[in-house]
């Protein structure tokens, strides 16, 4: 029996080189990861939240600083001439994703800005691995010009009398002429505009209104504000003549609700059905009324900067007043009070589907179904003055049409929140609705508007003949 040689076994390999290779691989991968994080770490983002080209005492510097890794440090300096000031410096521990820097030159007594150029520097550092774990930095550099002298105002007209819910005009000079100026009445602002054919440079006028629902003692001031937010205020002699407005009680019934609610809901897709007839009516009477009136204000703000009319406004010929301006209405339903609103216009009635004429020259800016007013035409008369014709059965004009005083623009009706056939006539001036009777009155227009245009400007508008006053008010028709 023969025996073979013993079988050979494979040589044993030491695991140490493999471990070393794995470790080296991990170290290389880790090093590459760290290197990538260091090299490609993002920088913070620094943005100006408001313009900082022209700086005044009242205009704050507002900087927004953001970083996804978190902010560690922000430093802002302002330099002008040989003086430099750190206006803001802050370290964040722990880091935060965002910060806002606000600095007001008027409140910082350390730096006295001077008229002329300056330089802003903002530096932000984040908590990233960049810059060998010190964090990446971003810098914003900005040149600016300091303008510190507020605008100068000089009131030219002397006595001013304004009825509650009415208007008057003040004429003044402002320097510089590019400053925004006008009259502030409470929280309402009536922008001034250059006087046509001004006899002296920088002459402006502002037709201002005293809102019907404002307290008679509310301050009225002239204001000018330049692009650097420097502001000047000037008092002028003005007397407010208070007025009392009527309070009326209106009874709602299901027949009226069934008449007005479905039509308005169907014509106003943005209204959400409340699932109840009365609740839908209250939604219309409250929220839609606010929306409609706010849209009128926005239309007035886009008004053409020129006089589009030349003669007194005209009340609808042969019409009887069925509801007056600013009637305060209490709405009752089945013996319970359900709402209170103010009627901001005149209800004028003649015959069913009577021709409705434009109260004055102007340009049509709305001709459509318009919420509580139903079929509506709105005419722009320039410088923020609008007239509104509501509840029409039909209209014969379109947006952009130029219309003349006395031109037929539609037919009276009972659309919108109307209980019967009539015209709802409103006048809007700037941010508020005003009593139309003044604009129907040639005496008032001559005393408050035209004589001032002739005295301080070109007198572009011709002389006017005295007209009849508007008739007294009687029971309301629209609801």
Beta strands, then each sheet from edge to edge (+ up, - down):
strand 1: 45-48
strand 2: 54-55
strand 3: 61-80
strand 4: 83-103
strand 5: 116-126
strand 6: 137-146
strand 7: 152-155
strand 8: 160-163
strand 9: 167-175
strand 10: 180-185
strand 11: 188-191
strand 12: 193-194
strand 13: 203-209
strand 14: 220-225
strand 15: 231-234
strand 16: 238-241
strand 17: 247-252
strand 18: 320-323
strand 19: 327-333
strand 20: 336-343
strand 21: 346-349
strand 22: 355-357
strand 23: 362-369
strand 24: 375-380
strand 25: 385-392
strand 26: 394-395
strand 27: 402-403
strand 28: 408-411
strand 29: 423-429
strand 30: 432-434
sheet 1: 1+ 3- 4+
sheet 2: 1+ 3- 5+ 6- 2-
sheet 3: 7+ 9- 13+ 12-
sheet 4: 8+ 16+
sheet 5: 11+ 10- 14+ 15-
sheet 6: 17+ 19+ 20-
sheet 7: 18+ 21- 29+ 25- 24+ 23- 27+
sheet 8: 18+ 21- 29+ 30-
sheet 9: 22+ 28- 26+
end
